[in-house]
Amino acid sequence: MSKPALIFAPGAWCPPTIFDSLIEKLDDYDCHTVSFPSVQDPKTVQDLEPDIAAVRSLVEKAADVGQDVFVVAHSWAGVPVNSALDGVAKYERESSGKRGGVVRIIFISAVIPALGESLVGLFGGAPPPWFVRDEPNGTVMPSDPQALLFHDVPDGAEWAKTLRPHAWATNTAPATNAAYLELPASYLLCEDDQAFPLPVQQVMVERAKRKGGLIKTEKIKASHFPWLSRADEVASYIRRQTTETD
């Protein structure tokens, strides 16, 4: 049997390398990280479609060679990930005679939008107060990334320097699908997250469950990037999500 595939989708502002240290601990999986156009070339991105396509491309490549696919979505990436997975669930593909497909979504302190809802819409129509917009360039950055995102990470100041401007339009563009209603999902709640506080994460999960989402949760005492401070625990968590059944 082929290795299961892990598709890592980083949050806003993040380079694909943000997951490298975690991927090193998961070398028995076929790991890939999404390179989001809204981070790599933010001034040109006007909606979610390029980011959705970036997720979809990696997922389809893995599914088409018969792999079980698990998509790990962090933070803002919950919006394009939920939009990108229509029709690629393993059970859907098998029903049409195809092998491989998405088995589970693994959310890590991630946004879970309703169909047609944007990140800004989810927060009541106003962005979080720590969003700093550069309107002429159509981008946004966090106001104090080290304190908000990396406060418990030993080299957090260095990681904060790697963040890049993110296309503002992807924060107001609506999700085009709600994959958590079609696929089993797991959610790692980050108890010390300063960007998306624990109650915010819990509200999103409970709302998704009320809509019919099958989401199981665990907690970790960590900030917005738990694998940078507690990599072994996060690697173990991901392994459990790929082997346990609901």
C-alpha positions in Angstrom: 0.0 0.0 0.0 1.2 3.6 -0.7 1.9 6.0 2.1 -0.9 8.2 3.3 -0.6 11.7 2.1 -0.6 14.7 4.4 -1.4 18.0 2.8 -0.4 20.9 5.1 -2.2 24.2 4.4 -0.5 27.1 6.3 -2.3 30.1 7.6 -2.2 33.7 6.5 1.3 35.3 6.1 3.1 32.0 6.5 5.8 30.6 4.2 5.4 26.9 3.4 8.5 26.2 5.5 6.5 26.9 8.6 5.6 23.2 8.7 9.2 21.8 8.1 10.0 20.8 11.6 6.7 19.0 12.0 7.1 17.2 8.7 10.5 15.9 9.8 8.7 14.0 12.5 6.2 12.5 10.0 8.6 11.0 7.5 6.5 7.8 7.1 3.9 9.9 5.4 4.0 11.5 2.0 4.0 15.2 3.0 3.3 18.3 0.9 2.7 21.9 1.9 0.5 24.3 0.0 2.1 27.4 -1.3 -0.7 29.9 -1.3 -0.7 32.6 -4.1 -2.3 35.0 -1.6 1.0 34.9 0.4 3.5 34.4 -2.4 2.1 37.1 -4.7 -0.5 38.9 -2.6 -0.8 42.1 -4.7 -2.3 40.2 -7.6 -4.8 38.0 -5.8 -8.4 39.4 -5.8 -10.4 36.4 -4.5 -10.0 32.9 -3.1 -9.9 31.0 -6.4 -6.0 30.8 -6.7 -5.7 29.5 -3.2 -8.5 27.0 -3.6 -6.8 25.8 -6.8 -3.5 25.4 -5.0 -5.1 23.1 -2.3 -7.1 21.2 -4.9 -4.1 20.5 -7.1 -2.1 18.8 -4.3 -5.1 16.9 -3.1 -6.1 15.6 -6.6 -2.5 14.5 -7.4 -2.3 12.4 -4.2 -5.8 11.0 -4.7 -5.2 10.1 -8.3 -2.3 7.8 -7.4 -4.6 6.0 -4.9 -3.4 7.6 -1.6 -5.5 8.2 1.5 -5.3 12.0 1.9 -5.4 13.9 5.2 -5.6 17.7 4.9 -4.1 19.7 7.8 -5.5 23.3 7.8 -4.1 26.0 10.1 -5.8 29.2 11.0 -7.1 31.2 7.9 -6.4 28.2 5.7 -9.7 26.7 6.9 -11.4 29.0 4.4 -9.7 27.8 1.2 -9.4 24.2 2.4 -13.2 23.9 3.2 -13.8 25.5 -0.3 -11.4 23.1 -2.1 -12.6 19.6 -1.2 -15.9 19.2 -3.0 -16.1 15.8 -4.6 -12.7 14.5 -3.5 -13.7 12.6 -0.4 -12.5 9.0 -0.6 -16.0 7.6 -0.2 -17.2 9.8 -3.1 -14.4 8.7 -5.4 -14.8 5.1 -4.5 -18.5 5.2 -5.4 -17.4 6.1 -9.0 -14.8 3.4 -9.2 -11.7 5.6 -8.3 -9.1 4.8 -5.6 -7.8 7.3 -3.1 -9.3 10.5 -1.8 -9.6 12.7 1.3 -10.3 10.8 4.5 -10.3 13.5 7.1 -9.6 17.2 7.6 -7.4 18.1 10.6 -7.9 21.6 11.8 -5.4 23.4 14.0 -6.8 26.6 15.5 -8.5 27.1 12.2 -11.3 29.1 10.8 -14.4 27.1 10.1 -16.7 29.2 7.8 -20.2 28.5 6.9 -21.0 28.2 3.2 -20.8 31.7 1.7 -19.1 33.2 4.7 -15.7 34.9 4.8 -13.2 35.2 7.6 -14.3 38.8 8.2 -18.0 37.7 8.0 -17.4 35.1 10.6 -16.1 37.8 12.9 -19.3 39.8 12.5 -18.2 41.9 9.5 -15.2 43.5 11.1 -11.6 42.1 11.0 -9.8 41.2 14.2 -8.4 44.5 15.8 -4.9 43.3 15.3 -5.2 43.2 11.5 -3.2 46.0 9.9 -4.2 46.8 6.4 -2.1 48.3 3.6 -4.9 49.5 1.4 -2.8 50.8 -1.5 -1.2 47.3 -1.9 -4.3 45.4 -1.0 -2.6 43.4 1.8 -2.8 42.8 5.5 -0.3 42.0 8.3 -0.7 41.2 12.0 0.2 44.1 14.4 2.5 42.3 16.8 3.1 38.8 15.4 5.6 37.6 18.1 3.1 38.4 20.9 0.0 37.3 19.1 1.3 34.2 17.3 4.6 33.0 18.7 4.7 34.0 22.4 5.6 30.5 23.6 7.9 29.6 20.7 11.6 29.6 21.7 12.7 31.2 18.4 9.4 33.1 18.0 11.1 36.4 17.1 12.8 34.7 14.1 9.6 33.1 12.9 7.8 36.5 13.2 10.4 37.9 10.7 9.4 35.2 8.1 5.8 36.4 7.8 4.8 38.1 4.6 1.9 40.4 3.6 -1.3 38.5 2.8 -3.9 39.4 0.2 -6.7 41.3 2.0 -9.3 40.1 -0.6 -9.0 36.5 0.7 -10.3 37.6 4.1 -13.5 39.1 2.6 -14.1 36.5 -0.1 -16.8 33.9 0.8 -16.2 30.2 1.2 -17.6 28.3 -1.7 -18.0 25.0 0.1 -18.3 23.6 3.7 -16.2 20.4 3.5 -16.6 19.8 7.2 -20.2 18.8 6.4 -19.1 16.2 4.0 -16.0 14.8 5.7 -15.0 13.7 9.2 -12.9 16.3 10.9 -10.7 16.8 13.9 -9.9 20.1 15.6 -6.9 20.8 17.8 -7.9 23.5 20.2 -5.0 25.8 21.2 -5.6 26.9 24.8 -3.0 29.7 24.9 -3.8 31.1 21.4 -3.7 34.9 21.6 -4.9 35.4 18.0 -7.9 33.1 18.0 -8.6 32.7 21.7 -9.9 29.3 22.9 -13.5 30.5 23.3 -13.5 31.7 19.7 -12.2 28.3 18.5 -14.9 26.5 20.6 -17.7 28.7 19.2 -16.6 27.9 15.6 -16.5 24.2 16.4 -19.9 24.0 18.2 -21.5 26.0 15.4 -20.1 23.6 12.8 -21.4 20.7 14.8 -24.9 22.2 15.0 -24.9 22.4 11.2 -24.1 18.7 11.0 -20.3 18.6 11.1 -18.7 15.5 12.5 -15.8 17.1 14.4 -13.9 15.6 17.3 -11.7 17.9 19.5 -8.6 17.7 21.6 -6.8 20.5 23.5 -3.2 21.5 23.7 -1.7 24.1 26.0 0.1 26.1 23.3 -0.1 29.2 21.2 -1.3 29.7 17.6 1.5 27.6 16.2 1.5 24.6 18.6 3.9 22.5 16.5 6.7 25.1 16.9 6.6 24.7 20.7 5.3 21.2 21.2 6.2 19.4 18.0 6.2 15.8 19.4 2.7 16.3 20.8 1.3 17.7 17.5 3.0 14.9 15.5 1.4 12.3 17.8 -1.9 14.1 17.5 -1.8 14.0 13.7 -0.8 10.3 13.7 -3.9 9.5 15.8 -6.2 11.3 13.4 -4.9 9.3 10.5 -5.3 5.9 12.2 -8.3 6.2 14.5 -11.8 5.7 13.2 -14.9 7.5 14.5 
